[in-house]
Amino acid sequence: MRNDERFMRMALALAEKGRGKVEPNPMVGAVIVKGGKVTGRGYHRRFGRAHAEVNAIRDAGRRVKGATLYVTLEPCTTRGKTPPCTDAIIAAGLAKVVVASSDPTQADARRILRRAGIEMVFGPCRTEADELNAPFFKLRLLGLPYVTAKWAMTLDGRIATRTGDSKWISCEASRRMVHELRSQADAIMVGIGTVLQDDPELTARTPRGRDPRRIILDSCARIPLTSKIVRTARDVETIIATTRAAGRRKTAALKKAGCEVLVLPKRKGGVDLQRMMTVLGERELGHVLVEGGAKALTSMLDAGLIDRVWVFIAPKLIGGEGARSPVLGKGSNAMADALGLKNPETLPVGCDVLVRGRIHTVGDFRRRGD
């Protein structure tokens, strides 16, 4: 079992290399072992290309027959952009397949491989493998994007001064990490208040990084046509999520500028967030990053739509009764009712501290999807 974990952790490290390149497919890594030695390595490099198992088999060459395959996710059995991995495993003559995480969309893999005389076992590093692909599991099990909420705040819990100034709360190292996080998301979402206050561009300024789609919650289509987001809409896909309260002339002008105008039902004075998430799931958007402001964060939390939280805490004090907090609303009446994060981590980032943790786990998605 100790060796199983060691080899599976190698596969998990390989899988991580596909982050930001394979979505909406899962990140998968594979290692082939024969006689206690690694003979082949592979990972899913890019959406539509060969899967991890196939790449590992190719890497192993003649040293594959009778070997054991360690793979982070149950092999696929269906033909899509590539042939089934189970076919490649059988043709290669592998003797055993060790799987970290089961795939609810590929339940036939065990039957197919065992019928071919290949031993298949599950278990090593399952929790790590599940959480690596949390967006994939939520999208496949529930039809909804995985949502990460991110904000930066001071030691006294403020995201802006009483005048609305927020540049910059976090340090440069934290801001670089945020751009990396953006490049890994399928979409980044903010409320109209953030656009009106900060006029952000919402791009991922990272080497070889991708720019996520931009989603603006704007129930009355108040976004200025002169904003950076509208002016760059032809370069970066931009969705203005609004309602029928938006004026026709304004929506026509936004469309002409290159924005997609998504008209949704109105709920609690704003866009129906549950319906919006359903639409995004139908479009195969697996991971949405919510960056604020307070109204958007509060609405998403109240709707139970946030799965993970990243909070950058800066060693600064703002003070002031009118200074802004990241989460508003009614809140909890007692500490016992406060929302706690699962498996929280604290990491130093420059002079800041990053606190991150999960509200929902893959286990929660599996139970809801049953």
C-alpha positions, 0 to 999 in steps of 0.5 A: 500500500505504501508503494501504491501511494508513492506511485499514485502521488507521482501520477497526481503530480503529473495530472496537475500539469494539465491545469488550465489546458484540459478543461472541461475534461478532468486533469489525469496523470498516469504512471506505469510500473514494472518490477518496482520501477517506473517505465512510463509516465503520461498526463492529459496535456490538452483538451481533445488530445491523447489521455494520460493512460495512452501517453504513459503506454507510449512512454513505456514502449516495450516495457508495458506488457504485464505492468501495473498502471497507476492512474488518478481517474477511472479510465474512460470507456466511451469514444469522444475526441479520442478512443476509449482508454480501456481499449488501449489498456487491453491492447497494451497487455497491462496486468493491473490497473490501480485507480485513485478516483472513480468516475461516475460517467465511466462506470463500465471500466471495471467490468470491461477490464476485468472481463479482459483479465486485468485486475482493477483496484481502487483507493490510494489517494482518493481524497486528493484525486477527487479534490484535484478534479472538483470542478469536473465532478460538480459539472458532471454530477450536478450540471453546475460550475464549481465556484471559487470566491476570492477576496482580499481584506485587511486585518480588520476585515475590510475590502475597501475604505469608506470612500471605496478605495481598494488599490491595493490591499494585497501585496504584489505577490498575492496579486500575481497568485490571483492572476494565476488563479484567473488563468485556471478558471473558465470564467471570472464573475463580478457585480456591477458595483465593482465595475462602476467603482474600479473599472477593472479589465478582469484578465489573467496577466500571466505568461502563456495563461488564458483569459477567462470569460468575464461575467458581469452581474448587472440586472439593469445593464448599467455598465458603461459602454466606455468601461474597459470590459465593454471596450475589450469585449471583442478580445475577451469573451464577455457576458452581461447577465441582466434581466428584462429591466435592462433597456433595449437600446442599452442591450443593443449597444452592448451586443454591438460592442461585442458583449453577449447579453444574457437575459435571466429571470429576476430574483431578490432584486437581482439576477437569478443566480441559480438559473445563471449557474444552470446556464453556465453548466449547460455551456460546459463551464466547469470553474467560475471565480467570483471576485466581488464585490460584497453584494455578489459574494453575499448573494452567492453565499446565501444561494449556497453556490460557493464551493471554495474560498480564497481570502488574502489577508493584508497586515493593514488596518483601515478602520472607519464605520463606513469601510466595506466588508466582504460579506454582508446580509443578515449573517449568523445569530450565533457562532455555532451557526457560522459557516466553517471551511473544510480542510482550511489552509494558511499560506504566507504570500509575500507579506500577506496570509492566504486562508483557503478552504472548501465549503463543499467537497466532492463527497457532497457532490457525489451524495447530491448526485445519487 
